[in-house]
Amino acid sequence: MTPHDRLAQITATDHGPLVNIAAWTMVCMSVLFTAFRLISSLVLRGTAGKDDWVIVLATAFASIQVVATSLMVAHGLGQHQDSLQPAGLKSYQQALLASLVLYVAALAFSRLSILIFLGRLISVPQKRFRILMKSTSIVILLYLVCLNRR
């Protein structure tokens, strides 16, 4: 077996490697941009804000979600349904469930990070604005909980 034989090949019946390429490219860029954001906060302000730590959490969920997506590719994502083995279908479905849960978590925490950032940026002492920010946070957290209960 040559090293070339171990590489995934994109064929007319298997587009799974394309999914892996896209997912891993995006998560690598996400990790880099999150690291740049965290480093710049630490250098410029001397400390990272709550929004920085929440986006780190969102990036962690997104990274784990890409691992679940890769497991789905390993068990048939990108292939015709007729060519899938029944034994791998259960593993595929488990990875799909994990991927969906992690996706919703990553999305919710990235939205919370933006909301916390806006709250820090605008810093209006008005009670009405604080109520709006807290109620929006509650809606986002309910989104996280409710979508993961499907």
N, CA and C atoms as an extended XYZ file, in Angstrom:
450
Properties=species:S:1:pos:R:3:atomname:S:1:resname:S:1:resid:I:1 pbc="F F F"
N         0.841       -1.176        0.000 N   MET     1
C         0.000        0.000        0.000 CA  MET     1
C         0.888        1.243        0.000 C   MET     1
N         0.746        2.060       -1.000 N   THR     2
C         1.538        3.284       -1.097 CA  THR     2
C         0.848        4.400       -0.327 C   THR     2
N         1.581        5.440        0.038 N   PRO     3
C         0.953        6.560        0.747 CA  PRO     3
C        -0.181        7.196       -0.067 C   PRO     3
N        -0.069        7.139       -1.385 N   HIS     4
C        -1.103        7.720       -2.241 CA  HIS     4
C        -2.423        6.948       -2.129 C   HIS     4
N        -2.352        5.650       -1.871 N   ASP     5
C        -3.556        4.835       -1.745 CA  ASP     5
C        -4.371        5.192       -0.501 C   ASP     5
N        -3.700        5.725        0.527 N   ARG     6
C        -4.392        6.070        1.764 CA  ARG     6
C        -5.116        7.410        1.676 C   ARG     6
N        -4.789        8.236        0.695 N   LEU     7
C        -5.434        9.536        0.563 CA  LEU     7
C        -6.869        9.370        0.082 C   LEU     7
N        -7.733       10.197        0.611 N   ALA     8
C        -9.128       10.162        0.173 CA  ALA     8
C        -9.218       10.706       -1.242 C   ALA     8
N       -10.019       10.076       -2.044 N   GLN     9
C       -10.170       10.506       -3.423 CA  GLN     9
C       -11.616       10.918       -3.662 C   GLN     9
N       -11.758       12.007       -4.386 N   ILE    10
C       -13.083       12.492       -4.752 CA  ILE    10
C       -13.479       11.786       -6.040 C   ILE    10
N       -14.585       11.066       -5.975 N   THR    11
C       -15.056       10.336       -7.149 CA  THR    11
C       -16.487       10.753       -7.456 C   THR    11
N       -17.026       10.205       -8.519 N   ALA    12
C       -18.408       10.516       -8.892 CA  ALA    12
C       -19.397        9.990       -7.861 C   ALA    12
N       -19.011        8.976       -7.109 N   THR    13
C       -19.918        8.398       -6.115 CA  THR    13
C       -19.571        8.766       -4.678 C   THR    13
N       -18.453        9.460       -4.469 N   ASP    14
C       -18.034        9.819       -3.113 CA  ASP    14
C       -17.527       11.261       -3.092 C   ASP    14
N       -18.351       12.155       -2.562 N   HIS    15
C       -17.976       13.567       -2.422 CA  HIS    15
C       -17.610       13.907       -0.979 C   HIS    15
N       -17.468       12.905       -0.147 N   GLY    16
C       -17.134       13.109        1.256 CA  GLY    16
C       -15.867       13.912        1.492 C   GLY    16
N       -14.802       13.646        0.732 N   PRO    17
C       -13.590       14.436        0.945 CA  PRO    17
C       -13.788       15.940        0.734 C   PRO    17
N       -14.712       16.313       -0.147 N   LEU    18
C       -15.007       17.741       -0.337 CA  LEU    18
C       -15.606       18.345        0.927 C   LEU    18
N       -16.452       17.588        1.587 N   VAL    19
C       -17.056       18.046        2.843 CA  VAL    19
C       -15.961       18.242        3.884 C   VAL    19
N       -15.056       17.285        3.971 N   ASN    20
C       -13.949       17.402        4.929 CA  ASN    20
C       -13.068       18.601        4.629 C   ASN    20
N       -12.746       18.814        3.363 N   ILE    21
C       -11.899       19.947        2.990 CA  ILE    21
C       -12.555       21.259        3.393 C   ILE    21
N       -13.831       21.410        3.055 N   ALA    22
C       -14.542       22.650        3.384 CA  ALA    22
C       -14.652       22.842        4.893 C   ALA    22
N       -15.032       21.794        5.605 N   ALA    23
C       -15.236       21.911        7.058 CA  ALA    23
C       -13.931       22.225        7.782 C   ALA    23
N       -12.869       21.496        7.457 N   TRP    24
C       -11.596       21.717        8.142 CA  TRP    24
C       -10.961       23.055        7.773 C   TRP    24
N       -11.163       23.510        6.539 N   THR    25
C       -10.647       24.827        6.153 CA  THR    25
C       -11.328       25.914        6.972 C   THR    25
N       -12.648       25.826        7.074 N   MET    26
C       -13.399       26.843        7.817 CA  MET    26
C       -13.067       26.821        9.313 C   MET    26
N       -12.934       25.642        9.895 N   VAL    27
C       -12.649       25.596       11.335 CA  VAL    27
C       -11.218       26.058       11.612 C   VAL    27
N       -10.291       25.787       10.722 N   CYS    28
C        -8.920       26.289       10.911 CA  CYS    28
C        -8.895       27.812       10.857 C   CYS    28
N        -9.635       28.380        9.911 N   MET    29
C        -9.715       29.841        9.843 CA  MET    29
C       -10.386       30.405       11.087 C   MET    29
N       -11.409       29.736       11.567 N   SER    30
C       -12.105       30.176       12.773 CA  SER    30
C       -11.181       30.160       13.992 C   SER    30
N       -10.417       29.094       14.120 N   VAL    31
C        -9.475       29.001       15.244 CA  VAL    31
C        -8.413       30.094       15.145 C   VAL    31
N        -7.902       30.346       13.942 N   LEU    32
C        -6.896       31.404       13.761 CA  LEU    32
C        -7.462       32.778       14.108 C   LEU    32
N        -8.649       33.101       13.608 N   PHE    33
C        -9.236       34.408       13.881 CA  PHE    33
C        -9.591       34.566       15.358 C   PHE    33
N       -10.027       33.498       15.982 N   THR    34
C       -10.328       33.561       17.414 CA  THR    34
C        -9.035       33.772       18.206 C   THR    34
N        -7.981       33.094       17.808 N   ALA    35
C        -6.688       33.278       18.480 CA  ALA    35
C        -6.182       34.711       18.292 C   ALA    35
N        -6.317       35.252       17.082 N   PHE    36
C        -5.910       36.642       16.837 CA  PHE    36
C        -6.721       37.602       17.702 C   PHE    36
N        -8.010       37.344       17.819 N   ARG    37
C        -8.872       38.204       18.636 CA  ARG    37
C        -8.471       38.143       20.099 C   ARG    37
N        -8.225       36.937       20.598 N   LEU    38
C        -7.849       36.769       21.994 CA  LEU    38
C        -6.494       37.411       22.283 C   LEU    38
N        -5.544       37.198       21.395 N   ILE    39
C        -4.202       37.778       21.574 CA  ILE    39
C        -4.268       39.300       21.523 C   ILE    39
N        -5.027       39.845       20.564 N   SER    40
C        -5.118       41.305       20.474 CA  SER    40
C        -5.793       41.893       21.702 C   SER    40
N        -6.789       41.210       22.260 N   SER    41
C        -7.418       41.694       23.497 CA  SER    41
C        -6.428       41.674       24.647 C   SER    41
N        -5.664       40.605       24.729 N   LEU    42
C        -4.684       40.508       25.813 CA  LEU    42
C        -3.579       41.548       25.674 C   LEU    42
N        -3.149       41.809       24.441 N   VAL    43
C        -2.072       42.776       24.231 CA  VAL    43
C        -2.575       44.204       24.416 C   VAL    43
N        -3.725       44.535       23.843 N   LEU    44
C        -4.213       45.908       23.878 CA  LEU    44
C        -4.826       46.295       25.222 C   LEU    44
N        -5.589       45.392       25.831 N   ARG    45
C        -6.280       45.717       27.086 CA  ARG    45
C        -5.642       45.069       28.301 C   ARG    45
N        -4.782       44.120       28.077 N   GLY    46
C        -4.162       43.422       29.192 CA  GLY    46
C        -4.993       42.289       29.751 C   GLY    46
N        -6.219       42.187       29.314 N   THR    47
C        -7.104       41.126       29.772 CA  THR    47
C        -8.128       40.820       28.680 C   THR    47
N        -8.645       39.629       28.736 N   ALA    48
C        -9.679       39.251       27.774 CA  ALA    48
C       -11.038       39.477       28.427 C   ALA    48
N       -11.979       39.951       27.630 N   GLY    49
C       -13.324       40.199       28.135 CA  GLY    49
C       -14.173       38.938       28.123 C   GLY    49
N       -15.365       39.055       28.684 N   LYS    50
C       -16.291       37.925       28.686 CA  LYS    50
C       -16.620       37.485       27.268 C   LYS    50
N       -16.763       38.470       26.374 N   ASP    51
C       -17.086       38.144       24.985 CA  ASP    51
C       -15.987       37.328       24.330 C   ASP    51
N       -14.735       37.602       24.699 N   ASP    52
C       -13.617       36.829       24.141 CA  ASP    52
C       -13.680       35.371       24.585 C   ASP    52
N       -13.980       35.155       25.860 N   TRP    53
C       -14.035       33.790       26.368 CA  TRP    53
C       -15.243       33.033       25.829 C   TRP    53
N       -16.343       33.743       25.603 N   VAL    54
C       -17.517       33.084       25.044 CA  VAL    54
C       -17.270       32.687       23.594 C   VAL    54
N       -16.543       33.524       22.827 N   ILE    55
C       -16.246       33.158       21.437 CA  ILE    55
C       -15.233       32.015       21.392 C   ILE    55
N       -14.350       31.933       22.385 N   VAL    56
C       -13.448       30.779       22.473 CA  VAL    56
C       -14.259       29.503       22.698 C   VAL    56
N       -15.271       29.596       23.553 N   LEU    57
C       -16.149       28.456       23.795 CA  LEU    57
C       -16.904       28.074       22.515 C   LEU    57
N       -17.400       29.075       21.790 N   ALA    58
C       -18.103       28.814       20.525 CA  ALA    58
C       -17.171       28.159       19.510 C   ALA    58
N       -15.929       28.600       19.454 N   THR    59
C       -14.955       28.013       18.537 CA  THR    59
C       -14.632       26.576       18.928 C   THR    59
N       -14.589       26.309       20.225 N   ALA    60
C       -14.354       24.932       20.679 CA  ALA    60
C       -15.503       24.025       20.247 C   ALA    60
N       -16.739       24.494       20.427 N   PHE    61
C       -17.887       23.701       19.976 CA  PHE    61
C       -17.848       23.491       18.464 C   PHE    61
N       -17.484       24.525       17.717 N   ALA    62
C       -17.406       24.408       16.257 CA  ALA    62
C       -16.318       23.417       15.846 C   ALA    62
N       -15.207       23.429       16.551 N   SER    63
C       -14.112       22.505       16.233 CA  SER    63
C       -14.524       21.055       16.486 C   SER    63
N       -15.199       20.824       17.590 N   ILE    64
C       -15.660       19.467       17.893 CA  ILE    64
C       -16.743       19.045       16.901 C   ILE    64
N       -17.546       20.010       16.456 N   GLN    65
C       -18.586       19.713       15.469 CA  GLN    65
C       -17.963       19.254       14.157 C   GLN    65
N       -16.824       19.815       13.793 N   VAL    66
C       -16.137       19.394       12.566 CA  VAL    66
C       -15.595       17.979       12.715 C   VAL    66
N       -15.174       17.609       13.905 N   VAL    67
C       -14.749       16.228       14.141 CA  VAL    67
C       -15.935       15.292       13.925 C   VAL    67
N       -17.104       15.684       14.435 N   ALA    68
C       -18.305       14.867       14.225 CA  ALA    68
C       -18.653       14.782       12.740 C   ALA    68
N       -18.464       15.876       12.017 N   THR    69
C       -18.712       15.870       10.573 CA  THR    69
C       -17.748       14.922        9.869 C   THR    69
N       -16.500       14.907       10.297 N   SER    70
C       -15.524       13.983        9.709 CA  SER    70
C       -15.904       12.527        9.984 C   SER    70
N       -16.448       12.271       11.169 N   LEU    71
C       -16.941       10.926       11.465 CA  LEU    71
C       -18.104       10.560       10.551 C   LEU    71
N       -18.946       11.544       10.255 N   MET    72
C       -20.047       11.295        9.330 CA  MET    72
C       -19.517       10.961        7.944 C   MET    72
N       -18.476       11.664        7.509 N   VAL    73
C       -17.869       11.369        6.203 CA  VAL    73
C       -17.295        9.963        6.203 C   VAL    73
N       -16.669        9.589        7.309 N   ALA    74
C       -16.096        8.250        7.404 CA  ALA    74
C       -17.167        7.162        7.332 C   ALA    74
N       -18.391        7.518        7.729 N   HIS    75
C       -19.473        6.528        7.728 CA  HIS    75
C       -20.486        6.745        6.610 C   HIS    75
N       -20.115        7.562        5.608 N   GLY    76
C       -20.960        7.618        4.422 CA  GLY    76
C       -21.447        8.966        3.952 C   GLY    76
N       -21.200       10.046        4.683 N   LEU    77
C       -21.635       11.357        4.215 CA  LEU    77
C       -20.924       11.687        2.901 C   LEU    77
N       -21.674       12.093        1.920 N   GLY    78
C       -21.121       12.406        0.612 CA  GLY    78
C       -21.239       11.281       -0.393 C   GLY    78
N       -21.733       10.143        0.056 N   GLN    79
C       -21.922        8.997       -0.834 CA  GLN    79
C       -23.411        8.797       -1.091 C   GLN    79
N       -23.709        8.071       -2.147 N   HIS    80
C       -25.102        7.751       -2.445 CA  HIS    80
C       -25.657        6.854       -1.334 C   HIS    80
N       -26.892        7.082       -0.982 N   GLN    81
C       -27.503        6.331        0.117 CA  GLN    81
C       -27.550        4.836       -0.183 C   GLN    81
N       -27.700        4.483       -1.440 N   ASP    82
C       -27.765        3.068       -1.807 CA  ASP    82
C       -26.450        2.331       -1.553 C   ASP    82
N       -25.341        3.066       -1.559 N   SER    83
C       -24.042        2.413       -1.396 CA  SER    83
C       -23.610        2.288        0.069 C   SER    83
N       -24.415        2.803        0.995 N   LEU    84
C       -24.042        2.750        2.413 CA  LEU    84
C       -24.318        1.375        3.007 C   LEU    84
N       -23.463        0.988        3.926 N   GLN    85
C       -23.625       -0.277        4.638 CA  GLN    85
C       -24.536       -0.052        5.848 C   GLN    85
N       -25.457       -0.960        6.117 N   PRO    86
C       -26.351       -0.799        7.279 CA  PRO    86
C       -25.589       -0.707        8.601 C   PRO    86
N       -24.464       -1.374        8.692 N   ALA    87
C       -23.690       -1.349        9.939 CA  ALA    87
C       -23.144        0.050       10.219 C   ALA    87
N       -22.744        0.765        9.180 N   GLY    88
C       -22.199        2.114        9.358 CA  GLY    88
C       -23.260        3.179        9.510 C   GLY    88
N       -24.502        2.834        9.207 N   LEU    89
C       -25.585        3.807        9.265 CA  LEU    89
C       -25.854        4.281       10.694 C   LEU    89
N       -25.769        3.375       11.663 N   LYS    90
C       -25.994        3.755       13.057 CA  LYS    90
C       -24.913        4.729       13.526 C   LYS    90
N       -23.661        4.452       13.172 N   SER    91
C       -22.570        5.353       13.540 CA  SER    91
C       -22.733        6.706       12.863 C   SER    91
N       -23.194        6.678       11.623 N   TYR    92
C       -23.448        7.919       10.892 CA  TYR    92
C       -24.515        8.741       11.612 C   TYR    92
N       -25.595        8.098       12.028 N   GLN    93
C       -26.681        8.799       12.702 CA  GLN    93
C       -26.244        9.350       14.058 C   GLN    93
N       -25.399        8.620       14.766 N   GLN    94
C       -24.890        9.105       16.048 CA  GLN    94
C       -24.010       10.336       15.841 C   GLN    94
N       -23.166       10.281       14.821 N   ALA    95
C       -22.310       11.431       14.520 CA  ALA    95
C       -23.150       12.620       14.058 C   ALA    95
N       -24.227       12.346       13.319 N   LEU    96
C       -25.123       13.418       12.877 CA  LEU    96
C       -25.780       14.097       14.069 C   LEU    96
N       -26.256       13.326       15.017 N   LEU    97
C       -26.878       13.895       16.214 CA  LEU    97
C       -25.873       14.750       16.982 C   LEU    97
N       -24.673       14.231       17.179 N   ALA    98
C       -23.635       14.999       17.881 CA  ALA    98
C       -23.317       16.280       17.118 C   ALA    98
N       -23.234       16.180       15.810 N   SER    99
C       -22.934       17.340       14.984 CA  SER    99
C       -24.008       18.415       15.107 C   SER    99
N       -25.264       18.005       15.112 N   LEU   100
C       -26.363       18.972       15.228 CA  LEU   100
C       -26.358       19.667       16.581 C   LEU   100
N       -26.139       18.909       17.644 N   VAL   101
C       -26.100       19.492       18.987 CA  VAL   101
C       -24.945       20.484       19.098 C   VAL   101
N       -23.793       20.100       18.600 N   LEU   102
C       -22.617       20.971       18.667 CA  LEU   102
C       -22.783       22.213       17.789 C   LEU   102
N       -23.442       22.061       16.645 N   TYR   103
C       -23.688       23.197       15.759 CA  TYR   103
C       -24.561       24.233       16.445 C   TYR   103
N       -25.635       23.784       17.073 N   VAL   104
C       -26.537       24.708       17.758 CA  VAL   104
C       -25.803       25.400       18.901 C   VAL   104
N       -24.989       24.669       19.637 N   ALA   105
C       -24.225       25.262       20.737 CA  ALA   105
C       -23.236       26.300       20.218 C   ALA   105
N       -22.524       25.982       19.148 N   ALA   106
C       -21.567       26.927       18.573 CA  ALA   106
C       -22.273       28.191       18.099 C   ALA   106
N       -23.414       28.022       17.462 N   LEU   107
C       -24.177       29.167       16.975 CA  LEU   107
C       -24.688       30.029       18.126 C   LEU   107
N       -25.222       29.402       19.152 N   ALA   108
C       -25.756       30.156       20.290 CA  ALA   108
C       -24.653       30.916       21.019 C   ALA   108
N       -23.516       30.276       21.251 N   PHE   109
C       -22.444       30.959       21.971 CA  PHE   109
C       -21.793       32.061       21.135 C   PHE   109
N       -21.751       31.894       19.820 N   SER   110
C       -21.216       32.989       18.998 CA  SER   110
C       -22.173       34.179       19.029 C   SER   110
N       -23.470       33.921       19.038 N   ARG   111
C       -24.444       35.013       19.149 CA  ARG   111
C       -24.346       35.695       20.513 C   ARG   111
N       -24.173       34.912       21.566 N   LEU   112
C       -24.001       35.501       22.894 CA  LEU   112
C       -22.739       36.351       22.960 C   LEU   112
N       -21.688       35.912       22.315 N   SER   113
C       -20.450       36.675       22.297 CA  SER   113
C       -20.655       38.035       21.629 C   SER   113
N       -21.386       38.039       20.527 N   ILE   114
C       -21.673       39.306       19.847 CA  ILE   114
C       -22.513       40.209       20.748 C   ILE   114
N       -23.480       39.628       21.418 N   LEU   115
C       -24.338       40.398       22.308 CA  LEU   115
C       -23.542       40.986       23.476 C   LEU   115
N       -22.669       40.192       24.067 N   ILE   116
C       -21.827       40.688       25.170 CA  ILE   116
C       -20.886       41.771       24.669 C   ILE   116
N       -20.336       41.578       23.477 N   PHE   117
C       -19.456       42.585       22.888 CA  PHE   117
C       -20.196       43.899       22.671 C   PHE   117
N       -21.410       43.822       22.130 N   LEU   118
C       -22.195       45.043       21.917 CA  LEU   118
C       -22.529       45.724       23.236 C   LEU   118
N       -22.825       44.931       24.252 N   GLY   119
C       -23.094       45.498       25.567 CA  GLY   119
C       -21.885       46.217       26.131 C   GLY   119
N       -20.710       45.669       25.911 N   ARG   120
C       -19.480       46.309       26.385 CA  ARG   120
C       -19.146       47.541       25.549 C   ARG   120
N       -19.411       47.471       24.269 N   LEU   121
C       -19.092       48.555       23.343 CA  LEU   121
C       -20.006       49.756       23.551 C   LEU   121
N       -21.277       49.488       23.718 N   ILE   122
C       -22.250       50.571       23.825 CA  ILE   122
C       -22.321       51.111       25.252 C   ILE   122
N       -22.243       50.263       26.226 N   SER   123
C       -22.256       50.588       27.668 CA  SER   123
C       -23.169       51.771       28.021 C   SER   123
N       -24.412       51.643       27.676 N   VAL   124
C       -25.420       52.639       28.026 CA  VAL   124
C       -25.991       52.257       29.392 C   VAL   124
N       -25.993       53.179       30.325 N   PRO   125
C       -26.482       52.830       31.663 CA  PRO   125
C       -28.005       52.789       31.766 C   PRO   125
N       -28.705       52.980       30.671 N   GLN   126
C       -30.165       53.003       30.726 CA  GLN   126
C       -30.711       51.618       31.059 C   GLN   126
N       -31.686       51.622       31.943 N   LYS   127
C       -32.293       50.371       32.385 CA  LYS   127
C       -32.984       49.657       31.228 C   LYS   127
N       -33.585       50.411       30.350 N   ARG   128
C       -34.308       49.833       29.213 CA  ARG   128
C       -33.360       49.027       28.305 C   ARG   128
N       -32.168       49.562       28.072 N   PHE   129
C       -31.195       48.876       27.225 CA  PHE   129
C       -30.705       47.594       27.892 C   PHE   129
N       -30.452       47.636       29.190 N   ARG   130
C       -30.004       46.438       29.897 CA  ARG   130
C       -31.062       45.349       29.888 C   ARG   130
N       -32.320       45.745       30.012 N   ILE   131
C       -33.417       44.771       29.956 CA  ILE   131
C       -33.474       44.144       28.570 C   ILE   131
N       -33.308       44.957       27.536 N   LEU   132
C       -33.304       44.445       26.162 CA  LEU   132
C       -32.169       43.446       25.946 C   LEU   132
N       -30.970       43.773       26.432 N   MET   133
C       -29.820       42.878       26.279 CA  MET   133
C       -30.042       41.563       27.038 C   MET   133
N       -30.552       41.638       28.245 N   LYS   134
C       -30.782       40.423       29.034 CA  LYS   134
C       -31.889       39.571       28.429 C   LYS   134
N       -32.941       40.202       27.935 N   SER   135
C       -34.021       39.418       27.321 CA  SER   135
C       -33.556       38.766       26.027 C   SER   135
N       -32.710       39.451       25.267 N   THR   136
C       -32.145       38.839       24.050 CA  THR   136
C       -31.248       37.664       24.417 C   THR   136
N       -30.483       37.788       25.479 N   SER   137
C       -29.643       36.679       25.950 CA  SER   137
C       -30.495       35.483       26.345 C   SER   137
N       -31.601       35.740       27.003 N   ILE   138
C       -32.497       34.654       27.409 CA  ILE   138
C       -33.079       33.961       26.186 C   ILE   138
N       -33.464       34.744       25.174 N   VAL   139
C       -33.987       34.149       23.939 CA  VAL   139
C       -32.932       33.272       23.282 C   VAL   139
N       -31.686       33.718       23.259 N   ILE   140
C       -30.612       32.924       22.655 CA  ILE   140
C       -30.390       31.638       23.439 C   ILE   140
N       -30.401       31.718       24.760 N   LEU   141
C       -30.221       30.506       25.573 CA  LEU   141
C       -31.397       29.549       25.420 C   LEU   141
N       -32.615       30.086       25.308 N   LEU   142
C       -33.772       29.229       25.054 CA  LEU   142
C       -33.651       28.552       23.692 C   LEU   142
N       -33.134       29.281       22.719 N   TYR   143
C       -32.861       28.726       21.391 CA  TYR   143
C       -31.911       27.536       21.509 C   TYR   143
N       -30.864       27.695       22.307 N   LEU   144
C       -29.892       26.627       22.517 CA  LEU   144
C       -30.558       25.405       23.137 C   LEU   144
N       -31.346       25.616       24.155 N   VAL   145
C       -31.975       24.494       24.853 CA  VAL   145
C       -33.070       23.843       24.000 C   VAL   145
N       -33.923       24.655       23.407 N   CYS   146
C       -35.070       24.117       22.661 CA  CYS   146
C       -34.660       23.371       21.394 C   CYS   146
N       -33.708       23.891       20.648 N   LEU   147
C       -33.307       23.216       19.425 CA  LEU   147
C       -32.555       21.920       19.694 C   LEU   147
N       -31.973       21.817       20.856 N   ASN   148
C       -31.279       20.568       21.194 CA  ASN   148
C       -32.232       19.529       21.783 C   ASN   148
N       -33.485       19.853       21.936 N   ARG   149
C       -34.465       18.900       22.477 CA  ARG   149
C       -35.329       18.292       21.407 C   ARG   149
N       -35.048       18.569       20.126 N   ARG   150
C       -35.875       18.031       19.032 CA  ARG   150
C       -35.854       16.543       19.023 C   ARG   150
